[in-house]
Every structure is written in structure tokens, then in C-alpha cells.
Amino acid sequence: MLSYWEKQSLLQYDYIIAGSGIVGLSTAISLREAQPQAHVLVLERGVLPTGASTKNAGFACIGSLTELLADLRQLPAFEVLALLELRWKGLNALRHRVGDEHIDYRENGSYELIGEKELPALSELESMNELLRPLLGGDAFTLVPNDFGFDPSYVKAMVRNNFEGELHTGKMMRRLIDLALFYGVEIKTGCAISSIVESAAGVYVSVGEYQFVASQVGICTNAFTKDLIPDLDVVPGRGQVLITDPIPGLPFKGIYHMDEGYYYFRELEGRVLFGGGRNMDFVGEATTALGLTTNIQTELENRLRHIILPGFSFNIADRWAGIMAFGQNRQPVIRRHSPRIALGVRMGGMGIAIGTAIGAQLADILIKE
């Protein structure tokens, strides 16, 4: 039962954003930057963002050598370049908005471990540098020695990406929340949307007994978007992660990729954070369930023990999973869905890199109703 006052003043907005992850908060901030008087509401189904925004590894990345070469096997070069430009500009937009000092942004280097099956990629390193040089202003990739203590029987070469960095995911999201509140954005958590109904008068968004209404609605729910738009090409992809206790004498810093980016690890406060393995079971990991599986966790531990930290002892301190979103290609979905609803979803595991840019684009779409 709602009062007259609630119906008049507490349920009506200019814009409602579904999802309080990187894209949702970035969209809301961009809306208020463009229209300071607009009433903007962000609705989040969980107490914390449910997908990957608070559960990722904190990689400020644009793509490893083998990952980009895999993209070139599926997409024309101009599309790969456009995606990389989106990531590059998106990262710079994020850093400009939140400030490096607020997110512990560092450039300790990004490296890819090249195993036997990836060795052919080295013959394309220079051609890839030539392709990316006009965009990045220098060579993206450099061969470096394996001075990190990784198992030499597996690691046949090391490739440095000269344009990637790392950040603290929790501090990044805290900063985005603080900025959204500073700009006057209203955020409600624990609000699972049960329906969105569009009419000539507005969009009615139902959450339990409450029905919010807005002139425009932005969908930023990434892997969970099919709950609201069932026919959309969005496939969830779970990313499982573990983190060790601090390891005395850890011989490396920075961020690292393996196997076309399907495995990734980094040093974090003397610990090793290691995630991935989705390629072991694409079907099983195409889920929105925040669970862990024995086979992938065992593979992570084995790679950690035998390839990354041979000769070191370590304890696993914690494990978790995040849910990413993919589709038939690597392109994000950023478009108008209907006269009053627009989409900014399917980040392809690159939410940190492209989320700020996607939020700005989505805000522009919503404003131009």
C-alpha cells in the first residue's frame, strides 16, 4: 500500500538505469554530467553488483598478443582495431574520471606466457605492432626474457604488452559509487526488476510491490540481460578465481595472461590472484550461477603450483566467481531497443576497459529520445 506522497514524489524519474556495475554507474554519472537537473535512479538486483564489476581481477587491459590474433581470425582488421580503440579510450576515460590515485592504478607491466602451442604467434608480433602503432603511438608488444621464475619447460617465451596496467577493483567501484552519489544519482540495491512495461506515457519498472516510472530506461545488466530481454544474443560466462595468502619472496609483479587470455594472474599485495579456465567447459560455465567447480579450481591450483610458482609453497586464502557476458562476436551491444529503452550490455570480459565509454554512449542514446 503506497501513500499519495510516495506516488507523487518517490517513484517518478527522468531516467532509470538497471544495473549498478561499471556500465550502469558510468551511464548514470554521464547523464547527470549532461543534465544536472535530471532525476536518475539506478536499480541493482543484489546488495552488491551481481555480475563481474566487483569480482574481476583488476586488469586494465586491451588484449594480449594471442588474444588479438584470435580476434583477427574471426573479424576483419578494422573491427579489431575499432574494438581496441574502444578499450584504449575507455581506459583513459575511466582513469580521467576517477583518478589514478583513487584506484591504485599502476603500470608494472602486462606479460603473456607463451607456451609451445602459442610459439607461432611470435612470427606475427611485428606485423601486429605495425597494425596497432598508429593507434597506440608505439610498439604494443616486446619480447622479454623469462626472469620471473616461471617453469621454463612450459614458458618458451614472454611477450610484454607496453600499454596495459592494473588497478584495485574494489576501490574503483567505491569511487564510482561515491561519484554517482556526489552527482545526485539515487541508487537502490536489493531491487530485482520483475517487469519493464513501455507505454506512450513512460516506462513502468516493477520491483516487488513498487512500480517506478521514467521517461527513459537504460539496461546495463550484462550477463543477466536475458531476464529482461529474452531474445537478445547474450551468453553468460562464469570466471572462477582464487587468491593466495601472501607469499614471501614472490618473484614478480604486474599482470599476466596465458592461453589467449583464458587464464590470467597478477601479484596483489604479495599474493597471487589467479583466474580463468572457462575454456575447459564452455557449456558448463555459460551460467549465471555464482558457484565454483572442482575441475577448474584444480586446474588453477595445478597451473599455479607447477607453472607459475614452481618451488614455492602457498595457501589458498579465498575463492570466488564473477559472471561476464559474451555473444556471437566480440562487439558490445550498445543501441536503442525501443523508443524508451536502450541497451549497454555484453562487455565480453572487458568491462573495466570499455565500461566508461559504453556508459557515455548509452547516456547519449537515452538523452536523444
Stockholm file with secondary structure:
# STOCKHOLM 1.0

chainA/1-369         MLSYWEKQSLLQYDYIIAGSGIVGLSTAISLREAQPQAHVLVLERGVLPTGASTKNAGFACIGSLTELLADLRQLPAFEVLALLELRWKGLNALRHRVGDEHIDYRENGSYELIGEKELPALSELESMNELLRPLLGGDAFTLVPNDFGFDPSYVKAMVRNNFEGELHTGKMMRRLIDLALFYGVEIKTGCAISSIVESAAGVYVSVGEYQFVASQVGICTNAFTKDLIPDLDVVPGRGQVLITDPIPGLPFKGIYHMDEGYYYFRELEGRVLFGGGRNMDFVGEATTALGLTTNIQTELENRLRHIILPGFSFNIADRWAGIMAFGQNRQPVIRRHSPRIALGVRMGGMGIAIGTAIGAQLADILIKE
#=GR chainA/1-369 SS CCCHHHHHHTSEEEEEEECCSHHHHHHHHHHHHHCTTCCEEEECSSSSCSSSTTTSCCEECSCCHHHHHHHHHHSCHHHHHHHHHHHHHHHHHHHHHHCHHHHTCBCCCEEEEECGGGGGGGGGHHHHHHHHHHHHSSCSEEEECCCSCCCTTTCCEEEEETTCEECCHHHHHHHHHHHHHHTTCEEECSCCCCEEEECSSCEEEEETTEEEEEEEEEECCGGGGGGTSTTSCCEEEEEEEEEECCCTTCCCCSEEEETTTTEEEEEETTEEEEEECGGGCTTTTCCCCCCCCHHHHHHHHHHIIIIISTTCCCCEEEEEEEEEEECSSSCCEEEEEETTEEEEECCTTCHHHHHHHHHHHHHHHHHCC
#=GC SS_cons         CCCHHHHHHTSEEEEEEECCSHHHHHHHHHHHHHCTTCCEEEECSSSSCSSSTTTSCCEECSCCHHHHHHHHHHSCHHHHHHHHHHHHHHHHHHHHHHCHHHHTCBCCCEEEEECGGGGGGGGGHHHHHHHHHHHHSSCSEEEECCCSCCCTTTCCEEEEETTCEECCHHHHHHHHHHHHHHTTCEEECSCCCCEEEECSSCEEEEETTEEEEEEEEEECCGGGGGGTSTTSCCEEEEEEEEEECCCTTCCCCSEEEETTTTEEEEEETTEEEEEECGGGCTTTTCCCCCCCCHHHHHHHHHHIIIIISTTCCCCEEEEEEEEEEECSSSCCEEEEEETTEEEEECCTTCHHHHHHHHHHHHHHHHHCC
//
